[in-house]
Amino acid sequence: MTPGLIKMWIALSSIAFMFIAVLSIYLSRYKIRNGVLKFIVSAAAYVFMISAGLLMVFVVFSGPVSK
């Protein structure tokens, strides 16, 4: 795979991580009543959001790719 294609997949996985994080935060705040499970889902959501942010920083600051 070319470097540009690899960066595209990294960016798409970051978008998927953000979607999972938003869905998990919604579930933990409004649907889950158990305190321990609520904390676990919320912590996982924040891990997904932080990793998505780091991946996006990597994609943006790694610069353009050449042919």
C-alpha positions as CSV (number, residue, x, y, z in Angstrom):
1,M,0.0,0.0,0.0
2,T,1.1,3.5,-0.7
3,P,1.8,6.0,2.2
4,G,-1.2,8.1,1.2
5,L,-3.5,5.1,1.3
6,I,-2.2,4.1,4.8
7,K,-2.8,7.6,6.0
8,M,-6.4,7.5,4.6
9,W,-7.1,4.3,6.6
10,I,-5.6,5.8,9.7
11,A,-7.9,8.9,9.3
12,L,-10.9,6.6,8.7
13,S,-10.1,4.6,11.8
14,S,-9.8,7.8,13.8
15,I,-13.3,8.9,12.6
16,A,-14.6,5.4,13.6
17,F,-13.0,5.8,17.0
18,M,-14.8,9.2,17.4
19,F,-18.1,7.7,16.5
20,I,-17.6,4.9,19.0
21,A,-16.7,7.4,21.7
22,V,-19.8,9.5,21.1
23,L,-22.0,6.5,21.2
24,S,-20.4,5.2,24.3
25,I,-20.7,8.5,26.1
26,Y,-24.4,8.7,25.2
27,L,-25.0,5.1,26.5
28,S,-23.1,5.8,29.7
29,R,-24.9,9.0,30.5
30,Y,-28.5,8.2,29.5
31,K,-29.0,4.4,29.2
32,I,-26.8,2.6,31.7
33,R,-27.9,2.7,35.4
34,N,-25.2,0.5,36.9
35,G,-22.5,2.6,38.4
36,V,-19.5,0.3,37.7
37,L,-20.6,-0.4,34.1
38,K,-21.3,3.3,33.6
39,F,-17.7,4.1,34.6
40,I,-16.2,1.4,32.5
41,V,-18.1,2.4,29.3
42,S,-17.3,6.1,30.0
43,A,-13.6,5.4,30.5
44,A,-13.4,3.3,27.3
45,A,-15.1,6.2,25.5
46,Y,-12.5,8.7,26.7
47,V,-9.7,6.2,25.7
48,F,-11.2,6.1,22.2
49,M,-11.5,9.9,22.0
50,I,-7.9,10.4,23.1
51,S,-6.6,7.8,20.6
52,A,-8.7,9.3,17.8
53,G,-7.2,12.7,18.6
54,L,-3.7,11.4,18.6
55,L,-4.2,9.6,15.3
56,M,-5.6,12.8,13.7
57,V,-2.6,14.8,15.0
58,F,-0.4,12.2,13.3
59,V,-2.2,12.4,10.0
60,V,-2.3,16.2,10.0
61,F,1.3,16.9,11.1
62,S,3.0,14.1,9.1
63,G,2.6,16.3,6.0
64,P,1.7,15.5,2.4
65,V,2.8,12.3,0.7
66,S,4.6,12.2,-2.6
67,K,3.9,9.8,-5.4
